[in-house]
Amino acid sequence: MIWIAIVVMTGGAVLAVLWPLSRRGPELGATNDVAVYKDQLEEIERDQNCGLIAPPEADAARVEVSRRLIAAADTAARRDAPAGAASPRRRRVVAASALVGMPVGAIAMYLAVGSPDLPGQPLATRVAQAHGGDQSIEALFARVEQHLQQNPNDGRGWEVIAPIYMRLGRYDDAVKARRNALRLLGETAEREADLGEALVALENGVVTEEAKTAFDHALRIDPTDVTAQFYRGLAAEQDGRKNDAAQIWRALIAAAPPGAQWIPSVQRALARVQGPAPAAAPPAAGGSAAQNDMIRGMVERLAARLQQDGSDVDGWIRLVRSYTVLNEPEKARAAGADAHRALNGDADKLARLDAGLKEIAAQSAAAPTDSAGPAPSGTAAAQPPSHDQSVEGMVARLAARLQRDGSDVDGWIQLVRSYTVLNQPDKARAAGDDARRALAGDADKLARLDAGMRQVAAQRAAAASDQAPPEAPPAPAPPPQSQDQMIRGMVDRLAARLHQDGSDVDGWLRLLRSYVVLGDADKARAAAADARAALKDDPDKLRRLEDGAKSLRVGD
C-alpha cells in the first residue's frame, strides 16, 4: 500500500507541472491594443458624421489614436518574431524534466531517508510509547481494564489482572477474572485453585460449595497442589471434621520442600485443630494466629481500596468494624475520620456511616457483658467483640441477604451449615424451612438444596462419631509409615500424569522436588531426563527446568 500511495502522489505532482505547459499562452497584449485603436478611429468617424464632435476635435483625436495604433503595431511585430521559435522548445524541455526528474528524485530521496518496511501502529500506541516513562501504576492498570473491555476473550489478560484484583480487595472482580481465564485458557490445577481461593476471599474466609468444587478439580488434575490441599483442610475444619483437617495438613507439611514459605501457616492451622499447647497464650482477638494473619491481610487490602475510592460507605463500616475486632481502636478512629472526609459531599451516605459507627460502638460496649465473667473496670469500651461473635455477625448478614433474595441455593446451604457448625440446630432447621419456601417454584434448586442439606447432616454425624469421649485420649496421628505411603502415592500419580502430558514444567519441578525430599536421587535424575525430552521443543520451559534442577542439585 505504501508504494501505491507513493506512485499516486508522484503522478499528481508531475501532472500539476505538465498541465499548464500543455496549454497555449494568451495572445499578446499589443495585438489586442491594435484592435481597440482601430475601433476607436471608426467611432470618431461616426461621431463626426453625426455632429457629436466638431471637425477640429475629431482631427486631433484621430492623430492621437493613430499614434497609439502605430506604436502598438510596432510592439506586436517585435514580440512575435522570437517567441514563435523558442517557446515550444522550452516547454518540451520543462515537461521532460518534470516527467523524469521528479519521480526519480522522489524515489531516490525516500530510499535514502524513508522506512518502507516499518510496520504501522495506531496513534494511541505511539503516544503511549512516547510517554511510557510517565505512566503510573494506576494508569497502566486502567489501560489493562480498558483493553479487557474491548477484548473480553484475552485469557492471558484476565490471568494477569486477577492477582491485582485480589491485592486490591476487589474479590468479585477477581472471581470474574479467574473464571474468564479458566474458560479461555483451559483447566490447570493452579487456575482451579486460584478460582477457589478468590471464592473463599469473596465469602470472608468461608469455603463454599463452589469453592470446594474448584479445589476438587485442582486436586484431580494435580494431587500435590498446595493451595487446594490447604483449603480442603480448611473446609474440613469448617464442617466440624477436625481430624480430617489435621490429617490433610500433616501430610502437606510432610511433603513440603525445605524452606517453603507456607509451612508456618499450615503449622499454625494444624495447631488450631489439634488444640493449643498448655502453656500457650490465647491470641489477642480471640482467634488463632493464622486466622488473625488472614484477617489483617484482608483488612489492609480493604483499607488500600478505600483510599483509592472512598465512595463505598459499606466498605468504610466494614473497615471500622474490622479494626475494632482486631482491638486496634486508634486505627478504627482514624478510619472513621477518613470516611467522614471522603463522604463529606453526600448527606445520605454520611447518615448511613454514622448509623453504622454507632452500631459498632454499641456492640463493642456490650461485648464484655455477654462474656462468662465480669469485665475488669475501665475496659468495657475498649473490649472488642470476640472471634465467635464476628463469625455470628457474618452468619447474620448472610441470613439477612437471603431473606431479601432467596434464590441463592448455595447461600441457603451455607447458612444451614453455619448454624450447624455453631451448634444452633433450631436455627438450622428454620433456615432449611425458609429455603424450601423461597425455592418452592424451582425444582432443580430444591433438589440441590436437599442434596446439600443431606451432605451437611452426614458431615455433622461423621464429625460427632469422630469425637472421642471426654475420658479418651486425643486421636493419635497417622503413623509415619502411612504418611510416607500416602505421600509416595501422590508423587506417583503426579509422575503418571506428566508422562501422559509432559508440557507442564511446573509439574516436572514439583516432581523433582518431591523425589529430592523423599531421598530418591535416582528417580529425580530419571525424571529430569524425561522432562528434558518432553520439553526439548520449548526453549523457555527448558530453561526454567534447568534452573529449577540446578537449584535442587539434580544432576544429569
C-alpha positions in Angstrom: 0.0 0.0 0.0 2.8 2.4 0.7 4.3 2.1 -2.8 0.8 2.6 -4.4 0.4 5.8 -2.4 3.8 7.0 -3.5 3.1 6.4 -7.1 -0.2 8.2 -6.9 1.3 11.2 -5.1 4.2 11.4 -7.6 1.8 11.2 -10.6 -0.2 14.1 -9.1 2.9 16.2 -8.7 4.0 15.6 -12.3 0.5 16.3 -13.6 0.4 19.6 -11.7 3.6 20.7 -13.6 2.6 19.4 -17.1 -0.9 20.7 -17.1 0.0 24.4 -17.5 2.7 23.6 -20.1 0.1 21.8 -22.3 -2.0 24.9 -22.9 -1.2 27.8 -25.3 -0.5 31.1 -23.7 -2.8 34.1 -24.1 -2.4 36.5 -27.1 0.0 39.3 -26.6 -1.4 42.5 -25.1 -0.1 44.6 -28.0 -2.3 42.7 -30.5 -5.4 43.4 -28.5 -4.4 47.1 -28.4 -4.3 47.4 -32.2 -7.9 46.1 -32.5 -9.0 48.6 -29.8 -7.4 51.6 -31.5 -9.0 50.7 -34.9 -12.4 50.6 -33.2 -11.7 54.0 -31.7 -10.9 55.5 -35.2 -14.2 54.2 -36.6 -16.1 55.5 -33.6 -14.5 59.0 -34.1 -15.7 58.9 -37.7 -19.2 58.1 -36.7 -19.4 60.8 -34.0 -18.2 63.5 -36.5 -20.8 62.4 -39.1 -23.5 62.6 -36.5 -22.3 66.1 -35.4 -21.4 65.0 -31.9 -17.9 66.5 -32.1 -16.5 69.4 -34.1 -14.1 68.7 -37.1 -11.1 70.2 -35.3 -11.6 68.0 -32.2 -12.2 65.0 -34.5 -8.9 65.6 -36.3 -6.9 65.9 -33.0 -8.5 62.7 -31.7 -7.6 60.8 -34.9 -4.0 62.0 -34.7 -3.7 60.8 -31.0 -5.3 57.4 -31.7 -3.3 56.9 -34.9 -0.1 57.5 -33.0 -1.0 54.9 -30.4 -2.1 52.5 -33.1 1.3 52.7 -34.8 3.2 52.2 -31.5 1.1 49.1 -30.6 1.6 47.6 -34.1 5.4 48.0 -33.8 5.4 46.4 -30.4 3.4 43.4 -31.5 5.7 42.9 -34.5 8.8 42.9 -32.3 7.4 40.3 -29.8 6.0 37.9 -32.4 9.3 37.2 -34.2 11.4 35.4 -31.4 8.6 33.9 -29.4 7.3 31.6 -32.1 10.6 29.6 -32.3 11.7 29.4 -28.7 8.5 28.9 -26.6 7.6 25.3 -27.7 11.2 24.1 -27.3 11.4 25.4 -23.7 8.0 23.8 -22.8 9.2 20.4 -24.1 12.4 20.7 -22.0 10.5 21.6 -18.8 7.9 18.8 -19.4 10.6 16.2 -19.9 12.4 17.3 -16.8 9.2 17.1 -14.7 8.2 13.7 -16.2 11.5 12.0 -15.5 13.3 14.1 -12.9 10.6 14.4 -10.2 9.8 10.6 -9.9 13.4 9.6 -9.9 14.4 12.3 -7.4 11.5 11.5 -5.1 12.2 7.7 -5.1 15.9 8.2 -4.5 15.2 10.5 -1.5 12.7 8.1 0.0 15.0 5.2 -0.3 17.7 7.2 1.4 15.8 8.6 4.4 12.5 6.7 4.5 11.5 3.5 6.2 9.3 1.4 3.8 9.5 -1.7 6.0 8.4 -0.1 9.3 5.1 -1.6 10.4 2.2 0.7 11.0 1.0 1.5 14.6 -2.2 3.1 15.9 -1.9 6.6 17.2 -2.8 5.6 20.8 0.0 3.1 20.8 2.6 5.6 19.5 1.5 8.1 22.1 1.7 5.5 24.9 5.2 4.5 23.9 6.3 8.1 23.7 5.1 8.8 27.2 5.8 5.3 28.6 8.1 6.6 31.4 5.4 8.8 32.8 2.7 6.1 33.1 1.7 5.4 36.7 0.6 2.1 38.1 -3.0 3.3 38.2 -2.9 4.4 34.6 -1.4 1.1 33.4 -4.0 -0.8 35.4 -6.7 1.3 33.9 -5.3 0.6 30.4 -5.4 -3.1 31.1 -9.0 -2.9 32.2 -9.9 -0.9 29.1 -8.2 -3.4 26.9 -10.1 -6.3 28.5 -13.4 -4.4 28.0 -12.6 -4.1 24.3 -11.1 -7.7 24.1 -13.0 -9.8 26.6 -11.6 -13.0 25.1 -8.0 -12.2 26.0 -7.5 -15.0 28.5 -3.9 -14.0 29.3 -5.0 -10.5 30.2 -7.6 -11.9 32.7 -5.0 -14.1 34.2 -2.6 -11.2 34.7 -5.1 -8.9 36.3 -6.7 -11.4 38.7 -3.9 -11.3 41.3 -4.1 -7.4 41.2 -7.8 -7.6 42.0 -7.0 -9.9 44.9 -4.4 -7.5 46.4 -6.9 -4.6 46.0 -9.6 -6.4 47.8 -11.9 -6.5 44.7 -12.8 -10.1 45.2 -15.9 -10.1 43.0 -13.7 -8.8 40.1 -11.0 -11.4 41.0 -13.6 -14.2 40.8 -14.8 -12.9 37.4 -11.2 -12.6 36.1 -10.2 -16.1 37.2 -13.4 -17.6 35.8 -12.6 -16.0 32.4 -9.0 -17.1 32.5 -10.1 -20.7 33.3 -12.7 -20.6 30.5 -10.4 -19.1 27.8 -7.1 -20.7 28.7 -8.2 -24.2 29.8 -8.1 -26.1 33.1 -5.0 -26.3 35.1 -4.6 -27.2 38.8 -3.2 -23.7 39.5 -6.1 -21.9 37.8 -8.8 -24.0 39.6 -7.1 -23.5 42.9 -6.8 -19.7 42.3 -10.5 -19.6 41.5 -11.4 -21.4 44.7 -9.1 -19.0 46.7 -10.9 -16.0 45.2 -14.3 -17.5 46.1 -13.2 -18.0 49.7 -12.0 -14.4 49.9 -15.3 -13.2 48.5 -17.2 -15.1 51.3 -15.0 -13.7 54.1 -12.9 -16.9 54.5 -15.8 -19.4 54.3 -15.1 -22.3 51.9 -18.4 -22.6 50.0 -19.6 -25.5 47.9 -18.5 -23.7 44.7 -15.0 -23.2 46.2 -14.8 -26.9 47.2 -15.7 -27.9 43.7 -12.8 -25.8 42.3 -10.4 -27.3 44.8 -11.6 -30.8 44.0 -11.0 -30.1 40.3 -7.5 -28.8 41.0 -6.6 -31.9 43.1 -7.9 -34.2 40.3 -5.5 -32.5 37.9 -2.6 -32.3 40.4 -3.0 -34.1 43.7 0.1 -32.2 45.0 -1.3 -28.7 44.6 -0.6 -26.9 47.9 -3.3 -24.3 47.7 -6.0 -26.8 47.0 -4.9 -29.1 49.8 -4.7 -26.3 52.3 -8.2 -25.1 51.6 -9.5 -28.7 51.5 -8.3 -28.9 55.1 -9.9 -25.6 56.0 -13.2 -26.8 54.5 -13.0 -29.9 56.7 -12.3 -27.8 59.8 -15.3 -25.5 59.0 -17.5 -28.6 58.5 -16.5 -29.8 62.0 -14.2 -32.6 60.8 -11.1 -31.6 62.7 -9.4 -35.0 62.5 -9.7 -34.9 58.7 -8.3 -31.4 58.6 -5.4 -32.3 60.8 -4.6 -35.4 58.7 -4.6 -33.3 55.5 -2.3 -30.6 56.9 0.1 -33.1 58.5 0.5 -34.8 55.1 1.0 -31.4 53.5 3.8 -30.4 55.9 5.5 -33.8 55.5 5.6 -33.4 51.7 6.8 -29.8 51.8 10.2 -28.9 50.4 12.7 -27.5 52.8 12.3 -23.8 53.4 8.8 -23.5 51.9 7.3 -20.1 53.0 3.8 -21.5 53.5 4.9 -24.1 56.1 4.4 -21.8 59.2 0.8 -21.0 58.1 -0.1 -24.7 57.8 1.6 -25.5 61.1 -0.5 -22.8 62.9 -3.6 -24.2 61.2 -2.7 -27.7 62.4 -2.1 -26.5 65.9 -5.5 -24.8 65.8 -7.4 -28.1 65.1 -5.2 -30.2 67.4 -5.7 -27.8 70.3 -3.2 -25.2 71.7 -0.3 -26.2 73.8 -1.0 -25.9 77.5 1.4 -23.0 78.1 0.4 -21.1 75.0 -1.3 -17.8 75.5 -4.5 -17.2 73.5 -4.4 -14.8 70.5 -5.2 -11.2 71.1 -8.5 -11.1 69.2 -9.9 -14.4 70.2 -8.9 -16.3 67.0 -5.7 -18.2 66.0 -2.6 -16.6 64.7 -3.3 -17.9 61.2 -6.8 -16.5 61.3 -5.5 -13.2 62.5 -2.9 -13.0 59.8 -5.5 -13.7 57.1 -7.9 -11.2 58.6 -5.2 -8.5 58.8 -4.3 -9.1 55.2 -7.9 -8.7 54.1 -8.3 -5.5 56.2 -5.2 -4.0 54.7 -6.4 -4.6 51.2 -9.8 -3.2 52.1 -8.1 -0.1 53.5 -6.0 0.4 50.4 -9.0 0.1 48.2 -11.0 2.7 50.2 -8.0 5.1 50.0 -8.3 4.9 46.2 -12.1 5.1 46.1 -13.7 6.4 49.2 -17.3 6.4 48.0 -18.1 2.9 49.4 -19.9 3.6 52.7 -20.4 -0.1 53.4 -16.7 -0.6 52.9 -15.8 2.1 55.5 -18.2 0.5 58.0 -16.6 -2.9 57.4 -13.1 -1.4 57.9 -14.0 0.3 61.2 -15.6 -3.0 62.4 -12.6 -5.0 61.4 -10.2 -2.7 63.3 -12.5 -2.9 66.3 -12.5 -6.7 66.2 -8.6 -6.7 65.9 -8.5 -4.5 69.0 -7.0 -1.5 67.2 -9.1 1.4 68.4 -6.7 4.1 67.1 -6.9 2.7 63.5 -10.7 2.4 63.9 -11.0 6.1 64.9 -8.7 7.1 62.0 -10.7 5.1 59.5 -13.9 6.8 60.8 -12.3 10.2 60.3 -11.1 9.3 56.8 -14.6 8.0 56.0 -16.2 11.3 57.0 -13.8 13.3 54.9 -14.3 11.0 51.8 -18.1 11.2 52.1 -18.4 14.8 53.1 -20.4 15.8 50.0 -23.1 13.1 50.4 -25.5 13.6 53.2 -27.3 10.2 52.8 -24.0 8.2 52.9 -22.8 10.2 55.9 -26.0 9.3 57.7 -25.5 5.6 56.9 -21.9 5.9 58.1 -22.8 7.4 61.4 -25.5 4.8 62.0 -23.0 2.0 61.2 -20.4 3.5 63.5 -22.9 3.9 66.4 -23.9 0.2 65.9 -20.2 -0.8 66.1 -19.7 1.2 69.2 -22.8 -0.3 70.9 -21.6 -3.8 70.0 -18.2 -3.1 71.4 -19.6 -1.7 74.6 -22.0 -4.7 75.0 -19.4 -7.4 74.3 -18.0 -7.7 77.9 -21.4 -8.0 79.4 -22.1 -11.1 77.2 -19.0 -12.9 78.4 -18.9 -15.6 81.1 -17.3 -13.5 83.7 -17.3 -9.8 84.7 -15.1 -7.4 82.8 -12.3 -5.5 84.5 -13.3 -1.9 85.3 -12.5 0.7 82.7 -12.2 -1.7 79.8 -15.8 -2.0 78.7 -15.5 0.4 75.8 -12.1 -0.9 74.6 -13.0 -4.6 74.6 -13.7 -5.8 71.0 -16.2 -8.5 70.1 -14.8 -12.0 70.3 -14.0 -14.1 67.2 -17.1 -16.2 67.7 -19.2 -13.0 67.7 -17.6 -11.9 64.5 -18.5 -15.2 62.9 -22.0 -15.0 64.1 -22.2 -11.5 62.7 -21.1 -12.9 59.3 -23.8 -15.6 59.5 -26.4 -13.0 60.5 -25.5 -10.9 57.5 -25.8 -13.9 55.2 -29.2 -14.7 56.7 -30.4 -11.1 56.1 -29.2 -11.2 52.5 -31.1 -14.5 51.9 -34.3 -13.0 53.4 -34.1 -10.2 50.8 -33.2 -12.5 47.9 -33.9 -16.2 48.5 -32.9 -17.5 45.0 -29.3 -18.4 46.1 -29.4 -22.1 46.8 -25.7 -22.3 47.7 -26.2 -19.4 50.2 -29.0 -21.4 51.9 -26.8 -24.5 52.1 -24.0 -22.4 53.6 -26.4 -20.8 56.1 -27.6 -24.2 57.3 -24.0 -25.4 57.5 -23.0 -22.3 59.5 -25.8 -22.8 62.0 -24.9 -26.5 62.3 -21.2 -25.7 63.0 -22.3 -23.1 65.6 -24.4 -25.8 67.3 -27.7 -24.0 66.7 -29.9 -26.8 65.3 -33.2 -24.9 65.7 -31.9 -22.1 63.5 -30.5 -24.6 61.1 -34.0 -26.3 60.8 -35.7 -22.9 60.4 -33.3 -21.9 57.7 -34.0 -25.1 55.9 -37.7 -24.4 56.0 -37.2 -20.8 54.8 -35.1 -22.1 51.9 -37.7 -24.6 50.8 -40.4 -21.8 50.8 -38.1 -19.4 48.9 -37.2 -22.1 46.3 -40.7 -23.7 46.0 -41.0 -22.8 42.3 -37.7 -24.2 41.2 -37.5 -28.0 41.2 -33.8 -28.1 40.3 -32.7 -25.8 43.1 -34.9 -27.7 45.5 -33.1 -30.9 44.6 -29.7 -29.2 45.0 -30.9 -27.8 48.4 -32.0 -31.3 49.7 -28.7 -32.8 48.5 -26.7 -30.1 50.2 -28.6 -30.5 53.5 -28.2 -34.2 53.4 -24.5 -33.7 53.0 -24.4 -31.2 55.9 -26.3 -33.8 58.1 -23.9 -36.6 57.1 -20.8 -34.4 57.8 -22.2 -33.5 61.2 -22.9 -37.1 62.0 -19.4 -38.1 60.9 -17.8 -35.3 63.0 -19.8 -36.4 66.0 -18.7 -40.0 65.6 -15.1 -38.9 65.2 -15.1 -37.1 68.5 -13.5 -39.0 71.4 -15.3 -39.3 74.8 -14.1 -36.9 77.4 -12.0 -39.6 79.2 -10.4 -40.9 76.0 -7.0 -39.5 74.9 -6.8 -37.5 71.7 -6.8 -39.4 68.4 -3.3 -40.4 67.5 -1.6 -39.0 64.4 -1.2 -41.4 61.5 2.0 -43.4 61.8 5.0 -42.2 59.8 4.7 -45.3 57.5 1.2 -44.5 56.4 2.1 -40.9 55.9 5.0 -41.9 53.7 2.8 -44.3 51.7 0.3 -41.5 51.1 2.9 -39.1 50.0 4.5 -41.6 47.6 1.1 -42.3 46.2 0.6 -38.6 45.4 4.1 -38.4 43.8 3.4 -41.5 41.7 0.1 -40.0 40.5 1.9 -36.8 39.5 4.6 -38.7 37.7 1.9 -40.7 35.8 0.2 -37.5 34.7 3.4 -35.9 33.5 4.2 -39.0 31.4 0.8 -38.5 29.7 1.3 -34.8 29.2 4.8 -33.5 29.7 4.2 -29.9 28.8 3.7 -28.8 32.5 7.2 -27.5 33.5 5.9 -26.6 37.0 4.7 -30.1 37.4 8.1 -31.5 36.5 9.7 -29.2 39.0 7.3 -30.4 41.7 8.1 -34.0 40.9 11.9 -33.3 41.1 11.4 -31.6 44.4 9.3 -34.4 45.8 11.9 -37.0 44.8 14.6 -34.9 46.4 12.6 -34.6 49.7 12.0 -38.4 49.7 15.7 -39.1 49.1 15.1 -40.8 45.7 18.1 -39.3 43.9 18.0 -41.9 41.0 14.3 -41.2 40.4 15.0 -37.4 40.5 17.7 -37.8 37.8 15.4 -40.0 35.7 12.6 -37.5 36.0 14.9 -34.7 35.0 15.9 -36.6 31.8 12.2 -37.3 31.0 11.4 -33.7 31.5 14.2 -32.6 29.2 13.0 -34.9 26.5 9.4 -33.7 26.9 10.3 -30.0 26.8 13.0 -30.1 24.2 10.9 -28.1 21.7 10.2 -25.2 24.1 13.4 -23.3 25.0 11.7 -21.1 27.6 10.3 -24.1 29.6 13.5 -26.0 29.1 15.5 -23.1 30.6 13.1 -22.9 33.6 13.5 -26.6 34.1 17.3 -26.4 34.1 17.3 -23.5 36.6 15.0 -25.5 38.9 17.0 -28.7 38.6 20.2 -26.7 39.3 18.7 -25.2 42.5 17.6 -28.7 43.6 21.1 -30.1 42.7 19.7 -32.7 40.5 22.5 -33.9 38.2 22.3 -35.5 34.8 
